[in-house]
Amino acid sequence: MIKSTYAATQPGAVAISDRVHWIGALDPSLRTFDIILKTANGTTYNSYLVRGSEGMAVIDTVKEVFSETFFKRLESVADYSEIKYIVLNHLEPDHTGALPELMRRAPQARLFISQRAQSMLKALLKHDQFEFTPVMTGDTVSLGDRTLRFLNTPYLHWPDTQCTYLEEEKVLFSGDVFGCHYCDARLFNDRVGDFRFSFEYYYAHIMRPFREYVLKALKLIEPLPLSMIAPSHGPVLRDRPDQYLLHYRRLATSALDSEIGQEKSLLIFYISSYGNTARMAEAVYEAVGEIEGVRASLYDLEGGEVAPFVDLIEEADGLLFGTPTINGDAVKPVWDLLSSLAVVQTRGKLAGAFGSYGWSGEAVRMVEERLRGLKMTVPVEGLRIKLIPTDEELDACRAFGTSIGRALIGDVENRIVEMVQR
Amino acid sequence: MAKAKVTFLDTGVTVSVPVGTRVIEISEKVGAGLIYGCREGDCGTCLMKVEEGWNNLSEPSVVEEKVLRENMAGKHFRLACQAQVLGDISVRPA
């Protein structure tokens, strides 16, 4: 056992409490994680070993290339024959890379995963010849004088994610929740360098799309007495762990309460080269404004930047995109915004598209397809107008706005259609 | 060809379809709120609640049953990419 401040630079396990050891790996040279995330000083793959009077449990493993480091640390404090349980809080390969070899070395160990992890586990291990126990919130397993309790916390950030709570030590093994990509051999939050940016950045890219699930998970976690949060990446949060719960709650709740209140918020984004799509947007906006219970906002994409629009979209109930067609495609500012929505939840929002075109007008259909691809509902067929809208065509824009507005407040007219190929 | 009526309660659309059509194909055509991910009965994205006509859908396969169980779905829930219409039904996104 190592006691020096830079403990994790040594090959052995690092004690984080009487009965818990860190047996993870440092990856200081990593600069890009999972394609989407940058890290200025690498990351850690945290794995933990819990000792009870009747055996040991391994909580998560490491990325495959770090297996050797992981097994060395494990062997410094345990025999494989002592491992009674293996718990996987999350099946992503950076936490399950060493699993097949661990199962080979400790064949007696029972594997605990969440309900949603079952099909993923088979896809990861690529064979069916293993046993596992799916667990739910409230299920416990005993290590004699130590007990592990499971919390089902799905979608943080995969469907399979769960947390594991060591009751007697009040340690929460949280998986990726409360984690960050920050590599520091001092391991503990009260010893490492300034990791605040990494913590926020990790939340913004990994957890933010699932904020409703973050709030659900917090409901399960907040009542637990906590001495420490032990996440699967970055510093172990032993100093004021409750502050991190509070911070997560703040991050998952809107910074500024919307003034819109109970009304449904509809955002109309448009861009226009000759003012035709702009005139359509204004007519749509005008009509939506007449619908009680809907608050519409109009934005010219030319005058804004992507990131604040993404923030607005996160909170909105409905979205409309007005785009001209140029060379058979929607224009780049529209695609830029529509390709930046992976960090927010768009599922279930109402959406639609409209636009003026010169001769072919593909943009509206392409944008509609993208909106459906983002799992939004497109209740009203998009509106395309050739070049300059006439008065009648502006009426059609108003009717389009009215239909969207009414769909937003749930005022849907029952219509009956025959299914035909279109 | 035998026809059945499928009502999407979220968007208020009733569609008359040939018996045997999968619910997701209909939802997609009329812009109802049922959405899909894998379309192979694995991801659970297209989970729907069947409000009326529970017995008017094809029986869930073993695979669908498993996905429903993993998603802890109640007994009137089905996967829109798997369930085929046999008679009149009313559904909404789960």
Contacts between the chains, C-beta under 8 A, distances in Angstrom:
chain1	res1	chain2	res2	distance
A	115	B	69	7.8
A	115	B	70	5.1
A	115	B	72	7.1
A	116	B	70	5.4
A	116	B	71	7.5
A	118	B	70	6.4
A	119	B	42	6.8
A	119	B	66	7.9
A	119	B	70	7.2
A	159	B	44	7.7
A	347	B	35	6.8
A	348	B	33	6.5
A	348	B	35	7.9
A	348	B	93	7.0
A	372	B	28	7.5
A	372	B	31	7.9
A	372	B	35	7.3
A	375	B	35	4.2
A	375	B	45	7.3
A	376	B	35	7.9
A	377	B	10	7.2
A	377	B	11	6.9
A	377	B	31	6.6
A	377	B	32	6.9
A	377	B	33	4.0
A	377	B	35	7.5
A	378	B	31	4.5
A	379	B	11	5.0
A	379	B	31	5.3
A	379	B	32	7.8
A	379	B	33	7.9
A	380	B	31	7.4
A	381	B	31	7.2
A	407	B	11	6.9
A	412	B	10	7.9
A	412	B	11	5.7
A	412	B	12	3.2
A	412	B	13	8.0
A	413	B	12	6.2
A	414	B	7	8.0
A	414	B	12	4.6
A	414	B	13	7.5
A	414	B	14	6.5
A	415	B	12	6.8
A	415	B	13	5.7
A	415	B	14	7.2
A	416	B	5	7.9
A	416	B	13	7.8
A	416	B	14	4.6
A	416	B	15	7.6
A	416	B	16	7.0
A	417	B	13	6.4
A	417	B	14	7.4
A	417	B	15	5.4
A	417	B	16	7.3
A	417	B	30	6.3
A	418	B	15	7.5
A	418	B	16	5.2
A	419	B	15	5.2
A	419	B	16	6.5
A	419	B	17	4.5
A	419	B	18	7.4
A	419	B	21	7.2
A	419	B	26	6.2
A	419	B	29	6.3
A	419	B	30	7.8
A	422	B	29	6.9
